[in-house]
Amino acid sequence: EGGGRRRRREPTELASGAAGVRAWHLGVGGFARPKASALVLLRTPAAAGTARRVVLSSLAAELLDDTLGTALAAAPDAGAGWSVGVHPGGLVFQASGYSQRVQGLALELPKALASLELDEERFSLHRELLLNALRNRR
């Protein structure tokens, strides 16, 4: 058929039973997963402009990622994923997975940043990791 139109599929009668009960079936041919992805850019001049700001933004993203790693550890089992990163315009939050879960996850990531409480030990660890990575780039 022309025009890119799909042929209409008709249901198949499987069985007829007593009292006028009939069973019909319409196969879908495949089971597509309803996937979605949401990107949220938190624009802030504090994330760019100087090397210091970029490094501090990277450190904040790593700390948030570390904190959320525990809280959202079960997200992949529920068909959702997330990430936090640095963008020249600010911080980027990405939520992806089954469409019914993405909206809630996309809204939770910036809230988690707003309520982030830093653990001094984790901060020191990520600071050292970042310093080592920067030294290795030379």
C-alpha positions in Angstrom: 0.0 0.0 0.0 1.2 3.5 -0.8 1.5 6.5 1.5 3.2 4.6 4.4 -0.1 3.4 5.7 -0.2 0.2 7.7 -2.6 -2.6 7.0 -5.3 -2.8 9.5 -5.1 -6.1 11.5 -8.2 -7.9 12.3 -8.8 -9.8 15.5 -9.1 -13.6 15.3 -11.9 -15.5 17.0 -10.3 -18.1 19.2 -13.4 -19.9 20.5 -17.2 -19.7 20.9 -18.7 -21.0 24.1 -22.0 -21.5 25.8 -24.3 -18.6 26.6 -23.0 -16.4 23.7 -19.5 -16.0 25.1 -16.8 -15.6 22.5 -13.0 -15.1 22.9 -11.1 -12.9 20.5 -7.4 -12.2 20.2 -5.5 -9.4 18.4 -1.7 -10.1 18.5 0.6 -7.0 18.7 3.4 -8.6 16.8 6.0 -7.4 19.3 6.2 -5.8 22.7 7.9 -2.4 22.4 9.0 -0.8 25.6 7.6 2.6 26.3 10.8 4.5 26.9 11.4 8.1 27.6 14.3 10.4 28.5 14.2 13.8 30.2 17.1 16.3 30.4 17.0 19.1 32.9 19.6 21.9 32.7 20.0 23.8 35.9 21.4 27.1 34.5 23.8 28.9 36.8 26.8 31.2 36.1 28.5 29.5 39.1 29.2 26.4 36.9 31.4 28.1 34.3 33.6 31.0 33.5 36.7 30.1 35.5 38.6 26.9 36.0 37.8 27.1 39.7 34.0 27.2 39.0 34.2 24.3 36.6 36.2 22.2 39.0 33.8 23.0 41.9 30.8 22.1 39.7 32.4 18.8 38.8 33.0 18.1 42.4 29.4 19.0 43.2 28.1 16.7 40.5 30.3 13.8 41.7 29.1 14.3 45.3 25.5 14.4 44.2 26.1 11.3 42.1 27.6 9.5 45.1 24.8 10.5 47.4 22.1 9.5 45.0 23.9 6.2 44.2 22.7 4.8 47.5 19.2 6.4 47.5 18.5 5.4 43.9 20.3 2.1 43.8 17.1 0.2 42.9 16.2 2.5 40.0 17.7 0.2 37.3 15.7 -2.7 38.7 12.5 -0.6 38.2 13.4 0.3 34.6 14.8 3.7 35.3 18.3 5.3 35.0 19.7 8.7 35.9 22.9 10.7 35.6 24.3 14.1 36.8 26.9 16.0 34.9 28.4 19.4 34.2 27.5 21.5 31.2 29.0 24.9 30.3 25.7 26.5 31.3 25.2 24.6 34.6 24.4 21.2 35.8 22.6 18.6 33.7 20.3 16.0 35.2 19.1 13.1 33.0 16.4 10.6 33.8 15.5 7.8 31.4 13.6 4.6 31.4 10.0 3.5 31.4 7.9 6.6 30.6 5.8 6.4 33.8 8.8 6.7 36.0 10.8 9.4 34.2 8.8 12.4 35.2 9.1 11.7 38.9 12.8 10.9 38.7 13.5 14.0 36.6 11.9 16.1 39.4 13.7 14.3 42.2 17.2 15.0 40.9 17.1 18.8 41.3 15.4 18.4 44.7 18.2 16.1 45.8 20.7 18.8 44.8 18.8 21.4 46.8 18.8 19.2 49.9 22.3 17.8 49.5 24.1 17.4 52.8 27.8 16.9 52.4 29.7 14.2 54.3 33.2 15.4 55.1 34.8 12.0 54.4 33.0 11.6 51.0 34.0 15.2 50.1 37.6 14.5 50.9 37.6 11.3 48.9 36.0 12.9 45.8 38.3 15.9 46.1 41.3 13.6 46.1 40.0 11.6 43.1 39.4 14.8 41.2 42.9 16.1 42.0 44.4 12.9 40.8 42.4 13.0 37.6 43.5 16.5 37.0 47.1 15.7 37.7 47.0 12.7 35.3 45.7 14.9 32.5 49.0 16.9 32.4 
